[in-house]
Amino acid sequence: MESYTTQFGSLKSYQKGGVQVIADRVENYAFSNVFEICSSARPYERVVFGLNQIYVLEAVRAEGHSPWFLCAHDEFVLCMDGAARIDLVEVDVPRLPEDKLGAVSLPNPPEGTPMGWIRIQRGHQALLPSQCAYRFDSATPSVLVIQTCKGDLSVERWAEICQRTGAAEEAEGGR
Amino acid sequence: MSVAPVVSEETGALGANRFGYQKFALGSFSFERDEYFAHIAWSHGTHTMDVGDFLRALMRDVAWGFFYGYVHFDSVFGTCNHYGTVDVFAGTYNSNYKRAGVDELQNHPTDRVGATFVAMIEDWTNEGFDPFAAPMETGSPYGPNRGSNLEAVRRARSTATRCVGLDGDAPLRTDGSGYPVNRAFADVDQSEPEVHAEPGFEDRVHAFNLFAYLSRSDVTWNPSFTSVVKHSFMCPTTEEHILPIVHGNDRVEWFFQLSDEIHWDISTRDTAEPRSRVIMKPGDMAAMPADCRHQGFAPKRAMLLVWENGSPKIVDEISSGQAPVNPVDF
């Protein structure tokens, strides 16, 4: 029976595909790679690499302790490389307005009730429930993708992260 | 003396032909299959498709509830979802058919088209053929009518309302629930996250292994919903061989390549002129503009995260020009 090897990427080893333009603008595809983005991102910077009206997917380099974050709506985090611990706290204050989009960072550790913790690694996805503070901790550089709405912490730098020429850039990366 | 066929008002079934397959009518369209082909006819044209290709496309159209926008079975025949009604067309988005005036488009209530298409997929799919499966994982679609495969064609798409694995939401896939790890993902780590919930928070401290969940998918090219933020839908799927339809967008969607590799052919939505090819490898992200059609090719079973915006306003916003067809301007 044929055996297969599933190919995943990582900060240490990834290959980019690319857009091969025939009659088009390469920018229409906003083509990027999450490992390339996170290889140069600052820890816990939330780099938007998918945008659909109010919704975003954010690429996050997890390294060390993150700030405490809070969001009025659910968010989800998917680990694409490495591992991270997530601590969750049901906050007494502050609660965010229900229509506030995206996460905010808290200046101080939240006051409230510890809800528990989760350890995720590559392929694992976790719920970051609405109105609950959370913090990431990762001993080694890791890659997270957050499903959320565009908010105060969302960083857009499309010209830096996206393919800009029409021929495919079959780049390789990693250390 | 010939006897007029009795038409089922619900499904449009006209009775079986000499190969044992029902013929169907839907407005001015008629559908018939023989041992190798599906034959489609309308008032001023006819069309023929390999029946395996036709059934794989029909299966997606049925399972997705006509999906977002356009489902092209091939360069001639397809459907367009108006979310309450469905266009059934032949040649409408093919410039030469349009120029020759042999195209046809009819709009019907969704339930009406659905009833015909469901009856067709159930009657035309033989025992041993699974139109959802990769070609190497199923039998032949050809030959005269020989039974059915209702278990396969009646699969319900898994659609979480908040997150897979939460109480009351879409369940995880396990050996016990009939979802063994697929042969192409035998090496995918099946470990579950460590979840330590304090008493009373068990329903909100939640995580699962998405890659393991996908490794156990028994279908190809069939996105499910695994997590939902307002109208932001994570729709991951496993892809192998060719996307059996060409999908024409009515909104922007995004593809995030989780594993392995998929090649996409991108064309103009309404006239099918080639625009680009997009080669996607693990970690790659690409938008599919709202004015394109696309078809994917996966040499090895791959995990793809299709990310959708399910806002009920988005189609009108894009078609009226209030929202752009490209998601980002830079």
Interface residues (C-beta under 8 A of the other chain):
Chain A: M1 E2 S3 Y4 T5 T6 Q7 F8 G9 Y14 Q15 K16 G17 G18 V19 Q20 V21 I22 A23 D24 V26 E27 N28 Y29 A30 F31 S32 N33 V34 F35 E36 F49 G50 L51 N52 Q53 I54 Y55 L57 H73 D74 E75 F76 L78 M80 L88 E90 T113 P114 M115 G116 W117 I118 R119 I120 Q121 R122 G123 H124 Q125 A126 L127 P129 C132 V143 V145 Q147 T148 C149 W158 A159 C162 A168 E170
Chain B: R162 C163 L166 R183 A184 F185 A186 D187 V188 D189 S191 E192 P193 E194 V195 H196 A197 E198 F201 R204 V205 H206 A207 F208 N209 L210 F211 A212 T226 S227 V228 V229 K230 H231 S232 M234 R251 V252 E253 W254 F256 Q257 L258 S259 D260 E261 I266 E273 P274 R275 S276 R277 V278 I279 M280 K281 P282 G283 D284 M285 A286 A287 M288 P289 K300 R301 M303 W307 E308 N309 S311 I314 A323 N326 P327 V328 D329 F330
